[in-house]
């Protein structure tokens, strides 16, 4: 799929080391019925977003990059760019703000399982 001209010219940074590894949702402004959510950021710009429904897991395979203070994701199978503001409250606590709804994630492992 071809990217819009403005997006293909947008500056992109390499994934910062601060994101790499596996993260588990620990709190959200809007709780849902999911048993849990984990995210795994890889150094090659991939993001695995896993939703545990209690009876099964739904896995979304995304790509990502950082643009300023925004996490920019895309799901290639259903191309749709999403922008989520972020801040690290500590090196191991990541706060994501998507359209005013905040979700906190705690790092549970570093990249490579360390």
N, C-alpha and C positions, 0 to 999 in steps of 0.2 A: 504494500500500500504506500502510496506517495504521500509525504507529509506536506501540509500547507507551507508555502514559501516562508511565512513569518516564523513558523516553528522550526523549519530546517535550518534557519539562520540563527536561531536563538542560541546564546552561549550556554554550553553545558559543561559541568565540571565532572571530573572523575568522582566515583563514589568515595566520600570521605570515610576514613577508617572508623570514625565514631559510629557509623551506622552498621558496619559489618557484624554479622553474627545472627543469633536467634533471639527474638523478643517475644514475651508473653504479655497479653493484655491483663492488666491488674485492676483497672478502674475505668469507668466511662460515665459521662454526663447522662447518657441515655442507655441504661442497661437493656439487654435483650435476652432472649431465651437460650442463646448459645452457651454451651458448656465452656467454651474457651476459644480464643483466637491467638495464633502465633504468626509471626512474620520472620522470614529469614532473608537477609540481605547478603548478596554475594558480591565479590570484587569485580565481577564482569557485568554488573548492572542488572542482574536479575533479582526479582523479589518473589518469594513464594509466600502467599497469603493463605493461611489454613484456618478454616472455621470448623470447630468440633461441635456438631449439633447434638451430641450425646448418643446418637445411634450411628452416625457416619461422619466422615470428614469431607468437606468441600475444599478443593485446592484450586486457587487461582494463580496462574503463572503470569507474572507481570514483568515488565522492564521498568527501570527507574533511573532517574538522575536528579541532581540537586540544582536548583536555580535560586540563588540567594538563600532566603529562609523558607523555601518551599520544596517539598518532596513532590516531584512530578512523576506520575506513574502512567503506564499504558498497558492495556491487556491486548496483545497483538491479535488474539482470536476474535476480539470484538473491539476493534480500535476505538478507544475513547480516552482522551487525555484527561487526567484528574490532577488537580493541584491542591496540596494540603500543607498548611503552615505547620512548622515544627519548632520546638525548642528542646534542648537537653536540660532538664532540671538538675540532673547530676550526670556523670558519665554513663550511668547504667539506668537512668530513667528518662524515657523519651515521651514527650507530650506532643500529640498530633491534634491539630485543630482543623477539622473539615467543615466548612460552612457554619462555624460557630459551635459545633459539637465536638467536645474534647474527649480524647481517649489517651490513657496513660499506659505505656508498655515498659516492662522491666527486662533488661538483658538477662537471658538465662544461659547463654554460651557465646563465646567469641567465634569469629570466623574460623573454620576448620575444626570446630568442636573443642577448642581449647578452653 
